[in-house]
Amino acid sequence: MLPRAAIIDRSPIIIKPDPTRTVVRPFSPGDPAPFAMSDLPRALRIADRVLALTTATIDARLADFMQSLSERHRDVPAVLDRRYGELRDIFAGREVSHVQARLIAAYMLEEYSFEAAALFNPSMVPHWDQSRAAPGSTPFVMSLRGIGEGHVSSVTFRTGRWSAADGFTIDPPGTVSVAPVIEMMGRGDGDVIATLHCGGSELLSETVLFPILPSQARGIEDMRLVRFTEEDGSTRYLGTYSAFNGTDVRQELLETPDFVTFTMRRISGVVAGAKGLAIFPRRIGGRYYALSRHDNENVWLMASDSLYEWSEGERLLRPEHEWEFVQLGNCGSPLEIEEGWLVLTHGVGALRNYAIGACLLDRDDPSRVLRRAVLPVLEPSPEDRDGYVPNVVYSCGGMICGRTLLLPYGVADTFATFATVDVDRLLDSMESV
């Protein structure tokens, strides 16, 4: 068995949280239940106070707000107009000028530092435009989990590229962050719960997906991206994530063809109230497959005729080794290689240490485990074990480039970094099952 140092090569690149990156999002002030006034809600009371201001005061205050927001946000007038449009029905019966409407909207928005506390648990997929990089370089897209005020999680993105000669290169994030335009929310037919448009972003790194639904009130957590290829050769990107409302977790799915338009869907079945669903990147035998940990202990293999309902499954992996005695889960969607499906796992051991492992599944019958790592592929090191949640390394998905595994991972629920793994050496380090 090869020593782990011969398998993995850690990158010096670190992506840290940046509290100066903010997004403008809706602010909806309300009343405690005993003080609620159905005929005069708080938003309307605020609007009435604005309408009572003199024209000169309204003009001056609006100019101040516009200047302040425009220093680090784009299309501020459109943002204000859109927010007032969302609330227009509340103010029915009031005569409101265009300038008054914009000032009212300013009181119904807030700047939110979406990654002030942490930026971690990345997931990596091939970029939709592979022609954007130089020969020998592979471009990629990453999602990351940002944590801001109130420990609320949002999704943000980065782009970059990797080459054997130069390693990882991460494109600088955009200087502004842009909220999605919510085209539909909560009124969809069937599985659709929201549709979003992010055409205002000039770079993907400017796009921020923050909670917009009651099911997500406390966070959109740990997105597992996969580029899914249908049997007709068409591709789209899927991202499963944990929606958390402060009490309950719900599994939801993000779909996008281009990272500009997004559809959010609910997922049903036995996995609906669990974390960590990871979808295989293509059908197998005409059916969809996924990995889950809906019993909070084991890795399950799920099969379905629908991407949105998962109830048929069997236990695939149980904790066997000391570093995974507490629980096992996946670290993203399975990666197809010549030998089968390479699956990254996470194991939780003593002192709640999180480490990353691996196994190999049969390509045609993924219920067959062919090989399995006895020791972790990656575990917290003395140099990167400290942070918000110590002793944790965790990934939401890597990417295969030739015979190299590109592995982005979070450290201590605080920041993200990278490693590469030689696939041949990784397979040689595993034991046959």
N, C-alpha and C positions, 0 to 999 in steps of 0.2 A: 504494500500500500504506500502511495506517495505521500510525503509530508505536505500539509496544507500550504506551506510557504512556496512549494513548487507548483501549485495549482493556480493561485490567485495573485494578482498584481494590483495593489491599491493605487489609486490616482491621488495626486496632491490637491486636486480641485475640490473646493468646498463651496456650496451654495448656502449662504446664510440668510436669515430673515432680515428684512429691511423695513423698519417702521415708518420710513418716509414715503413708502408706496401706499397710496390711499385710493379708494374708489368712492364715488358718490352713490349712495343707495337710499331707498325710501326710509323715512322715519315716520312712524305712525303713533303719535301720542294718544293715550287712552286714559280712562278713569278706573279707579278701583270699583269693584262691583257695587258697593253701597252708595257710591257717588255718581254712578252712571246716569246720564241724562239723554234718553233716547231722542227727545225732540230737539236737543241742543248739544250734539256731541262735541268733544273737546276740539277736534279739528275745526269745526264751525265757529267755536268761541274764539279760537286763535285768529281765524280769518276775519271775524268781526273786529277784533282789535287792530288788525292791519288796515281794514277799510276805514277805521276811525282816524287814521293818521292823515296829516295834511299832504297835499300833492308834493310839496317841496321835500318833506321828510321821506315820503315813499321813493321819490326819485333819488335822493341822496343815499338812502339805505340800500336800494337795489344796486346802485353803481358800486358801492363798497363791496357787496357780496359778489357781484359779477367779477370785479377785479381780483378779489381774493381767490375765488374758485378758478378763474382763468389762468392763474399762475401755474397750476399743475393739473388742469383738466381741459379737455377738448369739447367744443360745441356746447358750451354752458347754456346759451339761450335755448337750444333745442332740449337740453336736459330739463330745464325749468318748465318749458311749455309741455313737455311730455308728462311731467309729474302733475301739473295742474290738470291736464286732461284725464289722468287716472282718477282724480278726485272731484271732477266737475259736478257729478250728480249730488254731492254733499252740499254744494253751494247753490243749488237750484233756488231761484227766487231772489237771489242777491244780484245787484248790478255790479259787475266786476270788470274794470278796464284791463287791457292787456298788461299794463305795467303793474297794476295791483295783483293780477293773477300770478305774475312771475315772483313778486315778493312773497305772496302766500305760499307758493311752491317752495321757496327757499326755506321757509319754516317747516316744511314737510320732507326735508332731505337732511342727510348727515354725511360727513366724510368719515370713512371707516378704514382704519389701518389693518388690512386683512391678513398681513403676515408679520405683525409686530412682535409676536411672542415666539413663533416657530415656523419653519418651512422644511418639510420632511416627507417621508414615505412616497418617493417618486415612482412613476410607472413610465416605461419607455416603449415607443413603437416607431417603425420606419416612417419618415416624413413622406407626405403624399407626393412631393415633387423631388424625386431622386436625381434630377438633372441639375439641382441647385448647388451641388458640391463638386469640387475638383476630382479628377480621376483618382481612385484609391481611397476616397473619403466617403463615408456613409452618413447622410443626414438623418436626424431623428427628431421626434417630438416627445416632450415629457410633460406629464401632469405632476403637480405637487400639491400637498395639503398644507395650506397656510392657516395659522391660528392667530386670531386677533382678539380684540376686546371681548371680555365675557367668555373666553375660551370657545369661541364660535369658529368652526372650520369652514373654509372656502376652498375652491379649486382654482389654481393658477397654472400657467403653462410656461415652458421654456423650449427653445429650439437649439440645436447644436449639431455637431458632427464628430465622427470618430475615424481615425485612420491608424494603421499599425505603426506608421512612422511618427505621428504627432500625438497620438492618444486622443483624449477628449478635448473638444473646444466647445465652450458654451457661449452662445450669442448674448451680448448684453441685453438686459430687458429694456423694454420701451420706457420712455421718460414719463408717460402717463399710464393710468389704468382705467379701463372702460367697462362700465356696467352693461350687461346685455339688455336689449329691448325685449320686453316680455310681450310676445304676440298673443299668447293664450295661456291661461293659468287656471287650473282647477275645474275646467268645464269640458275636458276632452272626452271623446267616446272611447270606450274600452279601456285599454291600458295607458293611453296618453294622458299625462297630468300637466304638461307644460310644453310650450314651444318657445324658443329663444332665438334672437338674431343678434349677432355680434359684428355686424358690418362696420361699426364705428371704429373697430380696432385696425390700426395700420400694421401692427405686428401681432403675432399670436400671443406673445408675452404680455400684451396689454389687456388681454381678455381675462376677466375674473368672474367666476360663477359662484355667487354667494347664495345662502338659503333664501328661497322665495316662497316656499310652501310650508304649511303647518308641520308636515312630517319632517321637515328639514330645519326646524326653528333653531336648533342648537348646533347644526352642522351638516355639511356634506363631506364625508370622511373616506379617505383611503381608496381613491378611484383606481380601478384596475383596467387599464386600457388594453385593447386588442384590435389589430387590423383584421377584420373578418372578411374572408373571401367566400362568396357564394358559389354554387356549383356551375353557374353560368360565367364565372370569372369576374363578376362585379365585386367591388370592394367598398366597405364602409368601416368607420371606426365605432366601436362599442366601448362603453365604460361603465362597469358596475361599481356602485358605491353604497356606503352605509348612510342612510338618512337618519338623523337622530333628533328627536323633538324635545329632549331633556329627560325623558322617561323611557321611551321605547325606541328600538332600532327597527328600521324597515329597509329592505333591500330594494334599490331602484336602479334603473338603467338609463344611460345617456347614449344617444345615437347621433352621429354626425357624418356627413359625406365629406366635409371640407373644413371643419373647425370654425365655420362662420354661422351656420344654422344648426341648432341643437334641438332634439326632441327628448324630453324626459318621460319615462314610462315606469309604471309600478310593476313589480314582480310578485307573482302569487305562488302558492304551493308551500311545501314544508320549509323552504329556504327563506320565505318572505320576511320572517322576523329575526334573521341571523345576519352576521357579518361575513365578508370574505368570499363572495361568489366570483369565480374566475372562469370565463367562457373559453372553450377551445377555439382556435382561429379558423376552423372550417368544420363542416359537417363530416361525420364518419358514418358510412353506411346509410346516408340519407337523413340522419338524425343529428340534433344539436347535443353537445356534451359540455359539461362544466364540472368544476371542482367546488366543493363547499365544506363548511365546518359548522353545520347547523346544530350539532350536539355539543359544541364548545370543547371538543376533545379530539376528534378524529378527522381525517380527511376523507370526504365522501366523493364518489364519482356519480354524477347525475346525468340522466339522459332525458331528452324531451323532443317533442315535435314542434315546440314553440319556444322562442327565446324568452317569453314572458311568464311561463308557468313551469315550475320545476318541483316535481313530487316523486319521481321515480329515481331511486338511487340505492347504492350499496357502499358499505365501508370499504375504503381502498387502503388506507394506511392507519395503523394504530401506533401510539407511542411505544417504542421499544428500547431506546437508548437513553442514558441518563440526562442528556441535554434536552430531551423532549418529553420527559416523564409527565409534566403537567398537561401539556396539550400540543397538538400538531395543527398546522394550517398551511395554506398555500401562500406563496409569494408572487402571485400573478398568474396569468394565463399560461398554459403549457406551450412550449416552444418546439416546433417540429424540426428534427434533424434526421439525418439518414438512418440512424439506429432506432428511432422511435420518437416518443414525446418526452422531452426533457422538462421535468417539473421542479421548480424551486419551492422549497417548503420553509416554514418557520417552526422552530421548536422552542418551547418554554421549559426551562429547567429550574434548578435551585436558585433561590434569591430572585425569582422571576426574571432570570436572564433570558433574553431572546437571541437566538442564533439562527442562521440560514443554512438549510441543508438542501438535498437534491435527491431525486430518484428518476428512473427511466421507465416509461410505460410502452407497451407494444403499440405500434402505429395503427394497426387494424382493429385491435381489441384492447382499448386502454384500461380495461379491468385487470389486465395482466401486468403485474409489476415485475420488470426484468432485473433491475439493479436498484440498489439503495445505498446512500451514503451512511456510513457508520458514525463518522465524526462530522461536525459542522464544516461546511465550506467556508463560512465566515462567522466570526463571533466577535463580541466587543473586545477591543484591545485597550491596554492601559492608557493610550493616548486619546481615545475617543469613546470612553465609556460614560462620561459625565454629561449631564444635561437635565432637562425637565423631567424625563423618566430615565434614570440611569440604567446601564447594562442592557441596552436594546440596540440591535441592528435589525432593520426590517426593510423589505422591498415590496412594492406593489406590481413589479413586473420588469423583466429584462428583455434583451433582444439578441438575436443571433446574427453575427456578421461573419460569414465563412465558417471557420471552426473556432471562433472566439465568441464567448458569451459577454455581452456588455451588461454590466450589473450596476444600476443606480440604486442607492439605498439610503435610508434615513438613519441617523445616529441619535440615540437618546431622546427621540421625539423632539429634536431641536433643529437640526440642520441636515443637509443632504450632501452626499459625496458619491464617488464612483470607484468601480474596480473592473478589471477584466479577468476572465477565467478561461484557460485553455480547455476546450471541450474534450479533446482526446485524453488529457491528463485527468480531467474530472471523471470521465467514464472509467478510466483505469483505477481510480481511487475507490470506486464503489464496489460493493460486494454483490454477487449474483444472488437472486432470491429463489 
